[in-house]
């Protein structure tokens, strides 16, 4: 599987890192969730041999600029659009998980000509309350960074799929292992996610596959409403899945 690491510079100077896995088009572009990175989806890319896959580290995440000044939803969308326009010869299949799914939804609404289909994993019109955001902020700030080694990181974080991905992707520095995100940036990125984006969702014309986990973050009422208010939506449920391992 031949892959190339690439970087583009956004209009505000932020560097967006992404990996291109060579293959046939139309390309599949994959967007991770909050505090994640494109590295989480390398196994997904390996399961799609022969296809061109683009794994994007969204701003503030992974190997992209760690401390962007702009964490608006529009900035995230513009970054993804720039990657698509620079790397794909035509409309793409856009896949996103959680925050990345929200980014994908907004990108499809604003740039319908760039999208063939959408796959939205654990997505809604908005996400999270102030209390939930505060709890997540407290959790990220509780990490005893730097971790001395992988074992220490795993012991603190746990052994779930997302936690293993965090450990695998940590940055090695002289003093130990550091996550590839800043807690304050994660909190700043969360805030705009709480705003309902029904207008944009209603504007999406690309066929969308919406995947929900049985133990995910959305209620049945929220799932049903989101699907009902879309235009061309197919829903799939994973009864045994969790939000972070749909």
PAZA-234323 format. One record per residue: residue number from 1; residue in three letters; chain; x negated, y negated, z negated of N, C-alpha, C, O in turn. Coordinates in pm, whole numbers. Layout:
# residues N
n:res:chain:nc1:nc2:nc3:cac1:cac2:cac3:cc1:cc2:cc3:oc1:oc2:oc3
NUM:ala:A:X:Y:Z:X:Y:Z:X:Y:Z:X:Y:Z
...
***
This chain:
# residues 246
n:res:chain:nc1:nc2:nc3:cac1:cac2:cac3:cc1:cc2:cc3:oc1:oc2:oc3
1:unk:A:-85:118:0:0:0:0:-89:-125:0:-148:-160:-102
2:unk:A:-97:-189:116:-184:-306:128:-112:-428:74:-1:-460:116
3:unk:A:-176:-499:-22:-115:-617:-79:-214:-733:-82:-335:-713:-97
4:unk:A:-160:-852:-68:-240:-973:-64:-189:-1071:-167:-68:-1097:-173
5:unk:A:-278:-1126:-247:-241:-1229:-345:-247:-1366:-277:-346:-1399:-211
6:unk:A:-142:-1445:-295:-131:-1573:-228:-90:-1682:-327:-37:-1654:-434
7:unk:A:-116:-1806:-289:-77:-1921:-371:-29:-2032:-279:-92:-2059:-176
8:unk:A:81:-2095:-315:122:-2217:-247:132:-2328:-352:146:-2301:-471
9:unk:A:125:-2451:-305:136:-2566:-395:269:-2635:-371:299:-2676:-259
10:unk:A:348:-2646:-477:478:-2713:-467:459:-2864:-457:349:-2916:-477
11:unk:A:567:-2934:-425:560:-3078:-407:514:-3153:-529:455:-3260:-517
12:unk:A:538:-3097:-648:495:-3164:-772:358:-3117:-818:317:-3148:-930
13:unk:A:287:-3043:-733:152:-2999:-765:143:-2866:-834:33:-2815:-854
14:unk:A:256:-2806:-871:256:-2675:-936:213:-2568:-836:257:-2568:-721
15:unk:A:126:-2478:-879:85:-2366:-796:173:-2246:-822:193:-2205:-936
16:unk:A:227:-2190:-713:313:-2072:-721:235:-1953:-665:195:-1952:-549
17:unk:A:215:-1854:-750:142:-1734:-712:241:-1625:-670:348:-1611:-729
18:unk:A:204:-1550:-570:290:-1439:-526:206:-1334:-455:96:-1360:-407
19:unk:A:261:-1215:-448:194:-1103:-382:277:-1061:-262:399:-1046:-272
20:unk:A:211:-1043:-150:276:-993:-28:228:-851:-2:108:-826:11
21:unk:A:322:-759:5:291:-621:40:330:-601:185:447:-616:222
22:unk:A:233:-567:266:253:-563:411:353:-456:452:358:-347:394
23:unk:A:433:-488:553:531:-394:605:623:-463:704:599:-577:744
24:unk:A:726:-394:743:817:-446:844:917:-545:783:952:-535:665
25:unk:A:960:-639:864:1063:-734:822:1199:-682:868:1205:-596:956
26:unk:A:1308:-733:811:1316:-847:720:1254:-818:584:1263:-707:531
27:unk:A:1192:-922:530:1122:-907:403:1222:-897:288:1335:-944:296
28:unk:A:1175:-835:181:1249:-829:55:1173:-914:-45:1057:-885:-76
29:unk:A:1236:-1018:-96:1175:-1109:-192:1235:-1079:-329:1357:-1074:-344
30:unk:A:1149:-1059:-430:1196:-1019:-563:1154:-1122:-667:1038:-1164:-672
31:unk:A:1251:-1163:-750:1230:-1263:-854:1253:-1202:-991:1360:-1147:-1017
32:unk:A:1155:-1211:-1078:1162:-1156:-1214:1248:-1243:-1305:1294:-1351:-1266
33:unk:A:1269:-1194:-1427:1344:-1269:-1526:1256:-1357:-1613:1135:-1365:-1593
34:unk:A:1318:-1422:-1712:1247:-1510:-1803:1134:-1435:-1873:1153:-1323:-1920
35:unk:A:1017:-1499:-1881:898:-1447:-1948:840:-1325:-1878:758:-1254:-1936
36:unk:A:881:-1300:-1755:828:-1187:-1679:729:-1232:-1573:676:-1343:-1578
37:unk:A:704:-1145:-1477:619:-1179:-1364:647:-1081:-1252:713:-979:-1272
38:unk:A:597:-1112:-1135:617:-1025:-1020:557:-887:-1039:600:-791:-974
39:unk:A:458:-875:-1127:393:-746:-1149:491:-640:-1198:469:-520:-1177
40:unk:A:599:-684:-1263:698:-589:-1313:760:-505:-1201:808:-394:-1225
41:unk:A:759:-558:-1080:830:-493:-970:738:-423:-871:780:-389:-760
42:unk:A:613:-400:-911:523:-325:-823:574:-183:-800:562:-130:-690
43:unk:A:631:-122:-904:684:14:-887:802:14:-792:821:109:-716
44:unk:A:882:-92:-795:993:-106:-700:940:-116:-558:993:-54:-466
45:unk:A:834:-194:-541:774:-209:-408:721:-75:-357:733:-44:-238
46:unk:A:662:3:-445:608:133:-404:720:228:-361:697:320:-282
47:unk:A:839:205:-414:953:290:-378:1015:250:-245:1110:314:-199
48:unk:A:963:145:-183:1014:95:-55:902:92:48:872:-14:102
49:unk:A:839:205:75:724:206:166:762:161:306:870:193:357
50:unk:A:671:86:365:692:40:501:764:-92:512:774:-148:622
51:unk:A:816:-146:400:887:-273:404:796:-384:353:713:-363:265
52:unk:A:812:-502:410:740:-619:360:808:-665:232:927:-694:231
53:unk:A:730:-670:123:782:-708:-8:705:-831:-56:582:-836:-45
54:unk:A:776:-927:-111:714:-1047:-166:755:-1058:-313:873:-1073:-344
55:unk:A:657:-1050:-402:680:-1057:-545:633:-1192:-595:513:-1222:-593
56:unk:A:725:-1274:-640:695:-1413:-676:681:-1428:-828:765:-1379:-904
57:unk:A:575:-1495:-871:564:-1541:-1009:627:-1680:-1015:569:-1776:-964
58:unk:A:744:-1691:-1075:810:-1821:-1080:731:-1918:-1168:653:-1876:-1254
59:unk:A:752:-2047:-1147:673:-2147:-1218:680:-2125:-1370:785:-2093:-1426
60:unk:A:563:-2142:-1434:554:-2118:-1577:534:-1973:-1614:528:-1940:-1732
61:unk:A:524:-1885:-1516:517:-1741:-1540:399:-1679:-1465:352:-1731:-1365
62:unk:A:353:-1566:-1517:253:-1488:-1446:128:-1568:-1416:68:-1629:-1504
63:unk:A:90:-1568:-1289:-31:-1637:-1245:-1:-1771:-1181:-91:-1836:-1126
64:unk:A:124:-1814:-1187:158:-1949:-1142:122:-2048:-1252:86:-2009:-1363
65:unk:A:132:-2177:-1220:98:-2281:-1318:170:-2257:-1450:293:-2244:-1452
66:unk:A:96:-2250:-1559:150:-2212:-1689:235:-2321:-1751:333:-2291:-1820
67:unk:A:200:-2449:-1728:268:-2559:-1796:324:-2659:-1694:275:-2771:-1686
68:unk:A:424:-2621:-1617:483:-2715:-1521:563:-2822:-1594:625:-2794:-1697
69:unk:A:561:-2943:-1542:637:-3051:-1607:785:-3042:-1571:870:-3090:-1645
70:unk:A:816:-2981:-1457:954:-2971:-1410:1001:-2826:-1424:949:-2737:-1357
71:unk:A:1098:-2804:-1510:1153:-2669:-1528:1302:-2667:-1492:1378:-2585:-1544
72:unk:A:1342:-2757:-1405:1481:-2761:-1361:1512:-2643:-1271:1421:-2584:-1212
73:unk:A:1638:-2608:-1260:1680:-2501:-1171:1642:-2534:-1027:1604:-2446:-950
74:unk:A:1652:-2663:-991:1620:-2704:-854:1473:-2680:-822:1440:-2642:-710
75:unk:A:1385:-2702:-920:1243:-2679:-897:1216:-2531:-872:1138:-2496:-783
76:unk:A:1280:-2444:-949:1263:-2301:-928:1311:-2260:-788:1247:-2181:-720
77:unk:A:1425:-2315:-748:1480:-2283:-616:1386:-2331:-506:1358:-2257:-412
78:unk:A:1338:-2452:-517:1249:-2506:-414:1123:-2423:-398:1073:-2405:-287
79:unk:A:1071:-2373:-509:951:-2287:-502:978:-2162:-419:900:-2125:-331
80:unk:A:1090:-2098:-447:1124:-1974:-377:1147:-2001:-229:1102:-1923:-144
81:unk:A:1215:-2109:-199:1240:-2145:-59:1107:-2168:14:1092:-2128:130
82:unk:A:1013:-2234:-52:882:-2259:11:810:-2128:42:748:-2115:147
83:unk:A:819:-2032:-50:754:-1902:-26:821:-1832:92:752:-1778:179
84:unk:A:952:-1831:95:1024:-1764:204:991:-1828:338:962:-1759:435
85:unk:A:994:-1959:343:966:-2029:469:822:-2008:514:794:-2009:634
86:unk:A:732:-1989:419:592:-1971:455:555:-1829:493:458:-1807:564
87:unk:A:632:-1731:445:591:-1591:460:683:-1506:548:639:-1405:602
88:unk:A:807:-1544:562:904:-1461:635:934:-1521:771:943:-1643:786
89:unk:A:950:-1434:870:979:-1482:1006:1128:-1503:1028:1169:-1554:1133
90:unk:A:1210:-1464:930:1355:-1479:942:1420:-1463:808:1351:-1454:706
91:unk:A:1552:-1458:805:1624:-1442:678:1580:-1317:603:1543:-1216:663
92:unk:A:1583:-1325:469:1531:-1219:384:1642:-1155:300:1753:-1208:289
93:unk:A:1609:-1043:243:1690:-983:137:1633:-1036:5:1517:-1010:-26
94:unk:A:1713:-1107:-71:1664:-1172:-193:1719:-1098:-315:1840:-1083:-332
95:unk:A:1626:-1054:-400:1660:-976:-519:1615:-1054:-642:1506:-1110:-643
96:unk:A:1700:-1058:-745:1660:-1126:-868:1715:-1058:-990:1822:-997:-987
97:unk:A:1640:-1069:-1099:1683:-1013:-1227:1702:-1127:-1327:1611:-1207:-1347
98:unk:A:1819:-1134:-1391:1846:-1228:-1498:1820:-1372:-1452:1888:-1419:-1361
99:unk:A:1724:-1443:-1511:1693:-1578:-1465:1659:-1578:-1317:1699:-1670:-1244
100:unk:A:1586:-1477:-1271:1552:-1469:-1129:1674:-1449:-1042:1678:-1497:-929
101:unk:A:1776:-1378:-1094:1901:-1361:-1020:1974:-1494:-1009:2031:-1526:-905
102:unk:A:1971:-1571:-1116:2032:-1704:-1113:1962:-1793:-1012:2027:-1866:-937
103:unk:A:1829:-1787:-1009:1753:-1861:-908:1793:-1817:-768:1812:-1900:-679
104:unk:A:1805:-1685:-748:1842:-1632:-616:1980:-1681:-575:2001:-1717:-459
105:unk:A:2075:-1681:-668:2210:-1729:-639:2208:-1874:-592:2271:-1908:-492
106:unk:A:2136:-1958:-664:2130:-2101:-628:2057:-2121:-494:2095:-2207:-415
107:unk:A:1954:-2041:-470:1881:-2052:-343:1971:-2013:-226:1967:-2077:-121
108:unk:A:2051:-1909:-244:2142:-1865:-137:2251:-1968:-111:2295:-1986:2
109:unk:A:2294:-2037:-216:2396:-2140:-200:2340:-2261:-125:2409:-2320:-41
110:unk:A:2216:-2297:-155:2157:-2416:-95:2098:-2391:43:2089:-2483:125
111:unk:A:2056:-2266:70:1987:-2234:196:2043:-2106:256:1972:-2006:263
112:unk:A:2168:-2106:298:2230:-1982:348:2160:-1924:470:2167:-1804:493
113:unk:A:2094:-2008:547:2026:-1960:667:1905:-1873:637:1854:-1805:726
114:unk:A:1857:-1875:512:1737:-1800:477:1768:-1663:418:1677:-1583:398
115:unk:A:1896:-1634:390:1931:-1512:317:2016:-1417:401:2117:-1458:459
116:unk:A:1975:-1292:407:2058:-1187:468:2155:-1131:364:2276:-1126:385
117:unk:A:2099:-1089:252:2177:-1031:144:2118:-1073:11:2004:-1119:4
118:unk:A:2198:-1056:-95:2152:-1079:-231:2171:-953:-312:2269:-880:-295
119:unk:A:2076:-927:-402:2094:-825:-505:2070:-897:-638:1959:-944:-664
120:unk:A:2173:-904:-721:2168:-980:-845:2180:-883:-963:2285:-824:-984
121:unk:A:2073:-868:-1038:2069:-777:-1152:2096:-856:-1280:2018:-945:-1316
122:unk:A:2206:-825:-1348:2241:-892:-1473:2247:-1044:-1454:2167:-1119:-1510
123:unk:A:2343:-1086:-1374:2354:-1227:-1337:2492:-1281:-1372:2592:-1209:-1365
124:unk:A:2498:-1408:-1409:2623:-1479:-1430:2611:-1620:-1377:2505:-1660:-1327
125:unk:A:2719:-1697:-1389:2718:-1835:-1341:2631:-1926:-1427:2588:-2033:-1383
126:unk:A:2607:-1883:-1550:2522:-1953:-1646:2480:-1850:-1748:2526:-1736:-1745
127:unk:A:2393:-1888:-1838:2343:-1783:-1927:2302:-1840:-2062:2218:-1929:-2070
128:unk:A:2363:-1787:-2167:2314:-1813:-2302:2372:-1936:-2369:2405:-2035:-2304
129:unk:A:2382:-1928:-2500:2427:-2040:-2583:2307:-2103:-2652:2196:-2050:-2645
130:unk:A:2330:-2217:-2718:2221:-2282:-2792:2166:-2189:-2899:2045:-2187:-2923
131:unk:A:2254:-2114:-2964:2211:-2024:-3070:2123:-1912:-3013:2021:-1876:-3072
132:unk:A:2163:-1857:-2899:2085:-1751:-2836:1949:-1804:-2790:1847:-1736:-2804
133:unk:A:1949:-1924:-2735:1823:-1985:-2693:1731:-2009:-2811:1610:-1986:-2803
134:unk:A:1788:-2056:-2922:1708:-2080:-3042:1648:-1951:-3096:1533:-1949:-3140
135:unk:A:1726:-1843:-3092:1677:-1714:-3139:1562:-1663:-3052:1464:-1608:-3103
136:unk:A:1575:-1682:-2921:1469:-1638:-2831:1343:-1721:-2851:1232:-1669:-2847
137:unk:A:1361:-1851:-2872:1247:-1939:-2899:1174:-1895:-3025:1051:-1888:-3027
138:unk:A:1250:-1864:-3130:1189:-1819:-3256:1113:-1688:-3234:1005:-1668:-3291
139:unk:A:1169:-1600:-3152:1102:-1473:-3125:969:-1494:-3054:867:-1438:-3095
140:unk:A:969:-1574:-2948:845:-1597:-2875:739:-1663:-2964:621:-1631:-2956
141:unk:A:783:-1756:-3049:688:-1824:-3137:636:-1734:-3248:536:-1766:-3312
142:unk:A:703:-1622:-3270:660:-1531:-3377:546:-1439:-3334:487:-1372:-3419
143:unk:A:514:-1436:-3206:409:-1345:-3160:275:-1385:-3222:238:-1502:-3215
144:unk:A:202:-1293:-3282:72:-1325:-3342:-39:-1329:-3236:-128:-1244:-3234
145:unk:A:-32:-1426:-3151:-126:-1440:-3039:-254:-1508:-3088:-247:-1602:-3166
146:unk:A:-372:-1461:-3044:-392:-1351:-2949:-385:-1215:-3017:-413:-1200:-3136
147:unk:A:-345:-1114:-2936:-351:-976:-2982:-494:-925:-2964:-560:-958:-2865
148:unk:A:-539:-846:-3058:-678:-798:-3051:-699:-701:-2936:-806:-700:-2874
149:unk:A:-596:-620:-2905:-607:-524:-2796:-467:-476:-2757:-368:-520:-2815
150:unk:A:-460:-387:-2661:-332:-338:-2612:-253:-267:-2722:-131:-279:-2730
151:unk:A:-325:-193:-2805:-258:-120:-2911:-187:-214:-3007:-75:-188:-3049
152:unk:A:-254:-323:-3043:-194:-421:-3134:-73:-488:-3070:28:-511:-3136
153:unk:A:-84:-518:-2942:28:-581:-2871:147:-486:-2865:261:-527:-2890
154:unk:A:121:-361:-2832:228:-262:-2823:294:-238:-2959:415:-221:-2967
155:unk:A:212:-236:-3064:266:-213:-3198:362:-324:-3237:466:-297:-3297
156:unk:A:328:-448:-3204:415:-560:-3240:537:-570:-3149:648:-590:-3198
157:unk:A:516:-556:-3020:623:-581:-2923:720:-464:-2908:838:-484:-2883
158:unk:A:668:-343:-2924:753:-226:-2905:722:-155:-2775:628:-191:-2703
159:unk:A:803:-53:-2743:771:34:-2631:883:38:-2527:894:136:-2453
160:unk:A:966:-65:-2521:1068:-71:-2418:1009:-107:-2283:892:-145:-2276
161:unk:A:1086:-97:-2175:1034:-128:-2041:980:-270:-2028:872:-291:-1972
162:unk:A:1054:-368:-2081:1007:-506:-2073:882:-526:-2157:789:-594:-2115
163:unk:A:881:-467:-2275:765:-483:-2364:640:-421:-2302:531:-478:-2312
164:unk:A:655:-305:-2239:540:-244:-2172:491:-333:-2058:371:-344:-2034
165:unk:A:584:-397:-1988:545:-487:-1879:469:-607:-1933:371:-651:-1873
166:unk:A:513:-661:-2046:441:-773:-2108:298:-732:-2143:203:-805:-2115
167:unk:A:283:-616:-2202:149:-570:-2242:62:-548:-2119:-54:-590:-2117
168:unk:A:116:-484:-2018:39:-455:-1897:-11:-581:-1828:-116:-580:-1765
169:unk:A:66:-690:-1841:35:-810:-1765:-38:-916:-1847:-56:-1028:-1800
170:unk:A:-79:-884:-1968:-141:-985:-2052:-276:-1030:-1998:-347:-955:-1930
171:unk:A:-309:-1154:-2030:-434:-1215:-1985:-545:-1187:-2086:-530:-1213:-2205
172:unk:A:-655:-1134:-2036:-769:-1105:-2122:-857:-1229:-2134:-907:-1281:-2035
173:unk:A:-874:-1276:-2256:-965:-1386:-2284:-1067:-1340:-2387:-1058:-1228:-2439
174:unk:A:-1164:-1425:-2416:-1270:-1386:-2509:-1215:-1352:-2647:-1269:-1266:-2716
175:unk:A:-1108:-1421:-2686:-1055:-1399:-2821:-947:-1292:-2827:-895:-1263:-2935
176:unk:A:-910:-1232:-2714:-810:-1127:-2715:-710:-1140:-2601:-740:-1201:-2498
177:unk:A:-593:-1083:-2620:-490:-1080:-2516:-384:-1187:-2539:-335:-1206:-2651
178:unk:A:-350:-1257:-2431:-251:-1364:-2437:-139:-1337:-2336:-166:-1287:-2227
179:unk:A:-14:-1369:-2371:94:-1356:-2272:75:-1456:-2160:11:-1560:-2178
180:unk:A:131:-1426:-2044:115:-1515:-1929:231:-1616:-1922:283:-1645:-1814
181:unk:A:270:-1667:-2036:371:-1773:-2041:354:-1849:-2172:295:-1798:-2267
182:unk:A:406:-1970:-2175:403:-2053:-2293:543:-2058:-2354:639:-2083:-2281
183:unk:A:558:-2036:-2485:692:-2034:-2545:772:-2162:-2521:892:-2155:-2497
184:unk:A:707:-2277:-2528:779:-2402:-2508:833:-2414:-2365:942:-2467:-2344
185:unk:A:758:-2364:-2269:804:-2367:-2131:922:-2272:-2113:1015:-2302:-2038
186:unk:A:918:-2158:-2180:1030:-2065:-2171:1158:-2130:-2226:1266:-2115:-2168
187:unk:A:1147:-2201:-2337:1262:-2270:-2395:1313:-2378:-2299:1434:-2393:-2280
188:unk:A:1220:-2452:-2239:1259:-2556:-2145:1327:-2498:-2022:1419:-2557:-1967
189:unk:A:1281:-2381:-1979:1342:-2316:-1862:1480:-2261:-1895:1566:-2253:-1807
190:unk:A:1501:-2222:-2020:1631:-2168:-2062:1741:-2273:-2061:1855:-2243:-2023
191:unk:A:1710:-2393:-2100:1813:-2495:-2122:1902:-2517:-2001:2024:-2518:-2016
192:unk:A:1847:-2536:-1879:1934:-2558:-1763:2018:-2436:-1725:2117:-2449:-1654
193:unk:A:1979:-2318:-1772:2052:-2196:-1739:2190:-2193:-1804:2278:-2117:-1761
194:unk:A:2210:-2273:-1907:2338:-2270:-1978:2450:-2342:-1901:2568:-2323:-1931
195:unk:A:2413:-2423:-1804:2513:-2498:-1728:2584:-2405:-1628:2518:-2342:-1547
196:unk:A:2718:-2396:-1634:2789:-2311:-1538:2770:-2360:-1394:2776:-2480:-1367
197:unk:A:2746:-2268:-1306:2722:-2301:-1165:2826:-2235:-1076:2791:-2172:-976
198:unk:A:2953:-2249:-1111:3059:-2189:-1031:3065:-2246:-890:3092:-2173:-795
199:unk:A:3041:-2374:-876:3047:-2437:-743:2946:-2373:-649:2978:-2343:-534
200:unk:A:2825:-2354:-698:2722:-2292:-615:2755:-2147:-583:2735:-2102:-471
201:unk:A:2804:-2074:-681:2837:-1933:-660:2946:-1921:-554:2941:-1831:-470
202:unk:A:3044:-2009:-556:3152:-2006:-458:3102:-2039:-318:3167:-2007:-218
203:unk:A:2987:-2103:-310:2931:-2145:-181:2849:-2035:-115:2821:-2043:5
204:unk:A:2812:-1932:-190:2728:-1825:-136:2808:-1739:-39:2914:-1687:-73
205:unk:A:2757:-1726:82:2825:-1648:185:2757:-1514:213:2818:-1423:270
206:unk:A:2631:-1501:173:2559:-1375:198:2624:-1262:118:2664:-1284:4
207:unk:A:2635:-1144:174:2685:-1029:97:2599:-1008:-27:2476:-1008:-20
208:unk:A:2665:-990:-141:2593:-978:-268:2626:-847:-338:2743:-811:-351
209:unk:A:2523:-778:-382:2539:-662:-468:2506:-707:-609:2394:-750:-637
210:unk:A:2603:-698:-699:2585:-741:-838:2577:-617:-925:2670:-536:-927
211:unk:A:2468:-603:-998:2444:-485:-1080:2446:-524:-1227:2374:-614:-1270
212:unk:A:2530:-455:-1305:2540:-482:-1448:2502:-358:-1527:2532:-245:-1488
213:unk:A:2436:-380:-1641:2399:-272:-1731:2506:-256:-1838:2566:-353:-1884
214:unk:A:2529:-131:-1875:2629:-103:-1978:2597:-171:-2109:2688:-213:-2182
215:unk:A:2468:-183:-2142:2424:-250:-2264:2358:-383:-2234:2264:-423:-2303
216:unk:A:2407:-452:-2130:2350:-580:-2090:2402:-695:-2173:2461:-676:-2279
217:unk:A:2378:-817:-2124:2408:-936:-2203:2546:-995:-2174:2585:-1092:-2239
218:unk:A:2620:-939:-2078:2748:-998:-2039:2865:-914:-2088:2858:-791:-2091
219:unk:A:2973:-982:-2125:3096:-911:-2163:3167:-864:-2037:3137:-909:-1927
220:unk:A:3262:-772:-2053:3338:-724:-1939:3415:-838:-1874:3426:-843:-1752
221:unk:A:3467:-929:-1954:3539:-1044:-1899:3448:-1130:-1814:3488:-1176:-1707
222:unk:A:3326:-1154:-1861:3231:-1235:-1784:3193:-1166:-1653:3185:-1232:-1549
223:unk:A:3171:-1037:-1658:3135:-962:-1537:3248:-970:-1434:3225:-1000:-1317
224:unk:A:3370:-943:-1479:3484:-941:-1388:3508:-1078:-1326:3537:-1088:-1207
225:unk:A:3495:-1182:-1405:3518:-1316:-1353:3413:-1354:-1250:3444:-1414:-1148
226:unk:A:3288:-1319:-1279:3181:-1353:-1185:3203:-1284:-1051:3190:-1347:-945
227:unk:A:3235:-1158:-1054:3258:-1082:-930:3379:-1137:-856:3375:-1154:-734
228:unk:A:3486:-1165:-929:3609:-1213:-867:3591:-1347:-797:3653:-1372:-694
229:unk:A:3507:-1432:-851:3492:-1566:-796:3386:-1575:-686:3362:-1683:-632
230:unk:A:3323:-1462:-652:3231:-1459:-539:3305:-1432:-410:3425:-1402:-412
231:unk:A:3237:-1442:-298:3300:-1429:-167:3291:-1289:-108:3391:-1237:-56
232:unk:A:3176:-1228:-115:3156:-1096:-53:3070:-1015:-149:2950:-997:-128
233:unk:A:3134:-966:-256:3061:-910:-369:3096:-763:-389:3213:-725:-390
234:unk:A:2993:-681:-404:3009:-542:-445:2947:-527:-583:2833:-569:-606
235:unk:A:3021:-467:-675:2972:-449:-812:2931:-305:-837:3001:-212:-798
236:unk:A:2817:-288:-903:2770:-156:-946:2738:-165:-1094:2674:-260:-1139
237:unk:A:2783:-66:-1170:2756:-61:-1314:2661:54:-1346:2675:164:-1292
238:unk:A:2566:29:-1434:2473:131:-1482:2504:155:-1629:2455:82:-1716
239:unk:A:2585:255:-1659:2634:274:-1797:2524:285:-1902:2540:237:-2014
240:unk:A:2414:348:-1867:2308:368:-1967:2200:262:-1965:2100:276:-2035
241:unk:A:2218:158:-1886:2112:59:-1870:2117:-52:-1974:2219:-71:-2041
242:unk:A:2007:-123:-1988:1999:-240:-2075:1971:-362:-1988:1941:-350:-1869
243:unk:A:1982:-478:-2047:1960:-602:-1971:1823:-605:-1905:1810:-649:-1791
244:unk:A:1723:-559:-1975:1585:-570:-1924:1540:-450:-1844:1429:-449:-1793
245:unk:A:1624:-349:-1833:1586:-231:-1754:1702:-184:-1671:1738:-66:-1673
246:unk:A:1762:-278:-1597:1876:-243:-1513:1832:-156:-1398:1914:-116:-1316
***
